Amino acid sequence: MTQIRPPLDMKNRSNVQMNRFNKAPPGWSLTEPKGKWAWEKPPVNSSPEQAVDSVIDKLEAPEVRTQMEKLMVAGVSIQEIVNTIAVGGFSQGQFTPDVAEIIKGPLAAYLMGVAAEEEIPVKVYNTRDGLYEMDEGMGDDDMLNVMKDRNPDLYKFIQSKADEIDEEPEPTIEKGFIAIAPEEVAEEGTI
């Protein structure tokens, strides 16, 4: 008589006794026959032009277009939609990874056109405001710290110049309704 075990409670896995060796050993996937997965076979579309045409043909189907519009209205960025299309197309064997990267620009332009046509306020990038975030690179404090370590002579020179600027007194400007602004004095002197 076979004994039926209760199903695993995945929410409370700490109570489940699991054998940590009950998994595939490293390299197991290399023992399987080649061509099992779609990306192991030649792609359906080998050129970026073919891939863009194929994807846009699929996106123009009414039910798919409606779903894309709903995603954009919901706030999903064009960058996220295009990345999903690219990864999905590669994993289904439609195109190679390099073609997937190349077609991202034309697909984004197409989706921006759809958004403009339907007057959808669209987020282009996957950021809080939908705008491209520039990487500012190294900040001034970081640069000075690296300079202090790598180029101490220049660091000392810059520090001495900064100290000189800090020591210069600021011109005092009299306050009151009779006081003359420095610009007016300069203008009067030239007449």
C-alpha positions as CSV (number, residue, x, y, z in Angstrom):
1,M,0.0,0.0,0.0
2,T,1.4,3.4,-0.9
3,Q,1.5,6.1,1.6
4,I,0.3,9.5,0.5
5,R,2.4,12.3,1.9
6,P,0.9,15.7,2.6
7,P,1.8,18.5,0.2
8,L,4.7,20.7,1.1
9,D,3.9,23.9,3.0
10,M,6.0,26.4,1.0
11,K,5.1,29.3,3.3
12,N,6.6,27.5,6.3
13,R,9.6,25.7,4.9
14,S,11.5,25.7,8.1
15,N,9.3,22.9,9.4
16,V,9.8,20.8,6.2
17,Q,12.7,18.4,6.3
18,M,14.4,18.9,2.9
19,N,17.4,17.0,1.7
20,R,19.9,19.6,0.6
21,F,21.5,17.1,-1.7
22,N,18.3,16.5,-3.6
23,K,19.1,18.7,-6.5
24,A,20.9,18.5,-9.8
25,P,24.7,18.4,-9.6
26,P,26.8,21.2,-11.3
27,G,27.1,20.5,-15.0
28,W,24.0,18.5,-15.3
29,S,22.6,20.7,-18.0
30,L,25.6,19.9,-20.2
31,T,24.6,16.2,-20.3
32,E,21.3,17.0,-22.0
33,P,21.0,16.8,-25.8
34,K,21.7,20.0,-27.7
35,G,18.8,22.0,-29.1
36,K,16.4,21.3,-26.3
37,W,15.9,25.0,-25.7
38,A,14.7,27.6,-28.3
39,W,17.8,29.8,-27.9
40,E,20.1,26.8,-28.7
41,K,18.6,26.7,-32.3
42,P,19.1,29.2,-35.1
43,P,16.9,32.3,-34.6
44,V,13.8,32.8,-36.6
45,N,14.8,36.4,-37.5
46,S,18.5,36.9,-38.1
47,S,18.6,40.6,-38.9
48,P,17.5,43.5,-36.8
49,E,15.2,44.7,-39.6
50,Q,13.4,41.4,-39.7
51,A,13.1,41.3,-36.0
52,V,11.7,44.8,-35.7
53,D,9.1,44.1,-38.4
54,S,8.1,40.8,-36.8
55,V,7.7,42.4,-33.3
56,I,5.8,45.4,-34.6
57,D,3.5,43.1,-36.6
58,K,2.7,41.3,-33.3
59,L,2.3,44.6,-31.4
60,E,-0.2,45.9,-34.0
61,A,-2.7,43.1,-33.2
62,P,-5.6,44.9,-31.5
63,E,-5.6,42.9,-28.3
64,V,-1.8,43.2,-27.9
65,R,-1.9,47.0,-28.7
66,T,-4.6,47.4,-26.1
67,Q,-2.5,45.6,-23.5
68,M,0.5,47.8,-24.3
69,E,-1.6,50.9,-24.0
70,K,-3.0,49.7,-20.6
71,L,0.6,49.1,-19.4
72,M,1.7,52.6,-20.4
73,V,-1.4,54.2,-18.8
74,A,-0.7,52.2,-15.6
75,G,2.8,53.7,-15.5
76,V,5.0,50.9,-16.8
77,S,7.9,52.6,-18.6
78,I,8.7,52.0,-22.3
79,Q,12.1,50.8,-21.2
80,E,10.6,48.0,-19.1
81,I,8.2,47.0,-22.0
82,V,11.0,47.0,-24.5
83,N,13.4,45.0,-22.2
84,T,10.6,42.4,-21.7
85,I,10.0,42.1,-25.4
86,A,13.8,41.7,-26.0
87,V,14.3,39.0,-23.4
88,G,11.1,37.2,-24.4
89,G,12.0,37.2,-28.1
90,F,15.5,35.8,-27.3
91,S,14.2,33.1,-25.0
92,Q,11.6,32.0,-27.6
93,G,14.3,31.8,-30.3
94,Q,13.0,34.7,-32.3
95,F,16.4,36.5,-32.4
96,T,19.9,36.5,-31.0
97,P,20.9,38.5,-27.9
98,D,22.8,41.1,-30.0
99,V,19.8,41.6,-32.2
100,A,17.6,42.0,-29.1
101,E,19.8,44.9,-28.0
102,I,19.9,46.5,-31.4
103,I,16.1,46.5,-31.8
104,K,15.4,48.2,-28.4
105,G,15.7,51.7,-29.9
106,P,13.2,51.2,-32.8
107,L,10.8,49.4,-30.5
108,A,10.9,52.2,-28.0
109,A,10.3,54.8,-30.8
110,Y,7.3,52.7,-32.0
111,L,5.8,52.6,-28.5
112,M,6.4,56.3,-28.0
113,G,4.5,56.9,-31.3
114,V,1.6,54.7,-30.0
115,A,1.6,56.7,-26.8
116,A,1.6,60.0,-28.7
117,E,-1.1,58.8,-31.0
118,E,-3.4,57.8,-28.1
119,E,-2.3,60.9,-26.0
120,I,-1.0,58.7,-23.2
121,P,1.4,60.5,-20.8
122,V,4.2,57.9,-20.9
123,K,7.2,57.2,-18.8
124,V,10.2,56.5,-21.1
125,Y,12.7,55.3,-18.5
126,N,12.4,53.1,-15.5
127,T,12.9,55.9,-13.0
128,R,10.6,57.6,-10.5
129,D,9.8,60.5,-12.9
130,G,10.4,58.6,-16.1
131,L,13.3,60.8,-17.2
132,Y,16.8,59.7,-17.9
133,E,19.1,59.9,-14.9
134,M,22.6,61.1,-15.7
135,D,25.4,59.5,-13.8
136,E,27.1,62.4,-12.3
137,G,30.3,60.3,-11.9
138,M,32.7,61.2,-9.1
139,G,31.7,64.0,-6.8
140,D,34.0,66.8,-5.8
141,D,34.7,65.4,-2.3
142,D,35.5,62.0,-3.8
143,M,37.8,63.6,-6.3
144,L,39.6,65.6,-3.6
145,N,40.1,62.4,-1.6
146,V,41.6,60.6,-4.5
147,M,43.7,63.6,-5.4
148,K,45.0,63.8,-1.8
149,D,46.2,60.2,-2.1
150,R,47.4,60.1,-5.7
151,N,48.5,63.7,-6.4
152,P,49.3,65.3,-3.1
153,D,51.2,68.3,-4.7
154,L,48.2,69.4,-6.7
155,Y,45.9,68.8,-3.7
156,K,48.1,71.1,-1.5
157,F,48.1,73.8,-4.3
158,I,44.3,73.7,-4.6
159,Q,43.9,73.8,-0.8
160,S,46.2,76.8,-0.5
161,K,44.2,78.7,-3.2
162,A,41.0,77.8,-1.5
163,D,42.3,79.1,1.8
164,E,43.4,82.4,0.1
165,I,39.9,82.8,-1.3
166,D,38.3,82.2,2.1
167,E,40.6,84.8,3.7
168,E,39.7,87.6,1.4
169,P,37.3,90.0,3.0
170,E,34.0,90.5,1.4
171,P,33.1,94.1,0.4
172,T,30.7,95.7,2.9
173,I,27.7,97.3,1.4
174,E,25.9,100.0,3.4
175,K,22.3,99.3,4.0
176,G,19.6,101.9,4.1
177,F,17.5,103.9,1.7
178,I,20.3,106.5,1.1
179,A,23.0,104.0,0.4
180,I,24.2,103.8,-3.2
181,A,24.5,100.3,-4.8
182,P,28.0,99.5,-6.0
183,E,26.8,99.2,-9.6
184,E,25.5,102.8,-9.5
185,V,28.9,104.0,-8.2
186,A,30.7,102.2,-11.0
187,E,28.3,103.7,-13.6
188,E,28.7,107.2,-12.2
189,G,32.5,107.0,-12.3
190,T,32.5,106.3,-16.0
191,I,30.5,109.4,-17.0
